């Protein structure tokens, strides 16, 4: 499976976008994992609540003239809703509800009975803290503190909403127990009606006194309504209330919890996490300034791509033995193609000496050169010499299992002959190791002796491949680049930074280097084959 190299003018395709997603798959998976973990944890800590509703009609009719009712009739729906919502959750109404249902006896960890095992642990911890706070209070204040807490908790669970374009509003009450939710809603609505009747009773008493028939009748109505505060269902006639405020629909037991189903929330979170993962993937891709694909080589570096070497197993092991048949087979194909291309270019452009260099030592230049030497020499009848000019970090002796000295440095210092330094490792393949030195290599590289040796080697070998130290930290590669026929620049996918690669290439060109092309090393194929073939 190979990705197309692309061209500078090539537009982004669906495959390019899919490649980004698979290349940044750890970002995508991490995003999904984090978001889903948070959401699932939140759902585990979410105790289902049931909501019961009572509908009340405000007619504005009155048993006596009162500015209160006149103003009510001129209010907008929103103003009526705000006014009534404040009355519904007022202290007098809520106190009556708490007293009738004895909510002050409800334990602090009431929710625990309905919560998940994880939430129960949190509730138990909170209950311990609350009990410690209560214990610090004087005994006469403990009941008052708990009573006020119950009122505030009840207030938070009540919501008053207007029914649009009507004089009707709904009292919605939530509780963990559906039966208790319906009971609370009915008691709150009836306590609200009683409060309204009591306001009318007070006004009647001021105007007519407590012997007036209307006062007595209204007082009887209030006492009757108080008998209905248990919250159990009553007839519609009993639930009507006063002429001004009428209960037109009592609360029934809710069958389903309030809010969106947990499964739907989890599903929505999954899609959101995937979407967020994709956004982060493209963001990280944009922020990553490394060479990421064959097309980057031509578009950004401006040189032809000679080939892309995949990252599979260990190249070092492959050059020595054939234990891994799958790895060996894939590398056979890659390097055989590179070797064929190199031989063809040698014929067309008539060169013999090729130096390979890179930005730094982690690009894998040595292993690329070693494999190029192996595959160019085998079956071609051409004599190939691999020279290790990486004096700071010699590698060829390890790759080909040969002594590290005498070597190239010994030849340059005239301490040994070429014949003694060059080792035959395979048919038609020879290696000149780096040798050992404590001196600065520039001292003996920057001499006529180096040019003389290279010219002599040209007469003995068909192709000379030179592995050189990284170009970013040393001038040795620039010096050698001016002495050889061609230079190959090796970059690593997702490692070599674009700006550094461009700087090194410009430096090489300033030293008269003739760039043959670029090899992309450690190439990855993030898109699975079954997906790649369909996009």
Secondary structure as GFF3:
##gff-version 3
##sequence-region A 1 535
A	DSSP	alpha_helix	14	23	.	.	.	ID=ss1
A	DSSP	alpha_helix	25	44	.	.	.	ID=ss2
A	DSSP	beta_strand	50	58	.	.	.	ID=ss3
A	DSSP	alpha_helix	67	74	.	.	.	ID=ss4
A	DSSP	alpha_helix	77	88	.	.	.	ID=ss5
A	DSSP	alpha_helix	91	101	.	.	.	ID=ss6
A	DSSP	three_ten_helix	103	105	.	.	.	ID=ss7
A	DSSP	three_ten_helix	110	114	.	.	.	ID=ss8
A	DSSP	alpha_helix	117	136	.	.	.	ID=ss9
A	DSSP	alpha_helix	139	156	.	.	.	ID=ss10
A	DSSP	beta_strand	158	162	.	.	.	ID=ss11
A	DSSP	beta_strand	168	175	.	.	.	ID=ss12
A	DSSP	alpha_helix	178	208	.	.	.	ID=ss13
A	DSSP	alpha_helix	213	226	.	.	.	ID=ss14
A	DSSP	alpha_helix	236	239	.	.	.	ID=ss15
A	DSSP	beta_strand	245	249	.	.	.	ID=ss16
A	DSSP	alpha_helix	262	287	.	.	.	ID=ss17
A	DSSP	alpha_helix	294	296	.	.	.	ID=ss18
A	DSSP	pi_helix	297	301	.	.	.	ID=ss19
A	DSSP	beta_strand	305	310	.	.	.	ID=ss20
A	DSSP	alpha_helix	315	320	.	.	.	ID=ss21
A	DSSP	alpha_helix	325	349	.	.	.	ID=ss22
A	DSSP	beta_strand	353	358	.	.	.	ID=ss23
A	DSSP	three_ten_helix	361	363	.	.	.	ID=ss24
A	DSSP	alpha_helix	365	377	.	.	.	ID=ss25
A	DSSP	beta_strand	384	389	.	.	.	ID=ss26
A	DSSP	alpha_helix	396	399	.	.	.	ID=ss27
A	DSSP	alpha_helix	408	412	.	.	.	ID=ss28
A	DSSP	alpha_helix	418	421	.	.	.	ID=ss29
A	DSSP	beta_strand	422	426	.	.	.	ID=ss30
A	DSSP	beta_strand	429	432	.	.	.	ID=ss31
A	DSSP	alpha_helix	442	445	.	.	.	ID=ss32
A	DSSP	alpha_helix	448	458	.	.	.	ID=ss33
A	DSSP	beta_strand	463	468	.	.	.	ID=ss34
A	DSSP	alpha_helix	476	481	.	.	.	ID=ss35
A	DSSP	beta_strand	486	492	.	.	.	ID=ss36
A	DSSP	alpha_helix	498	510	.	.	.	ID=ss37
A	DSSP	beta_strand	515	523	.	.	.	ID=ss38
A	DSSP	alpha_helix	529	532	.	.	.	ID=ss39
###
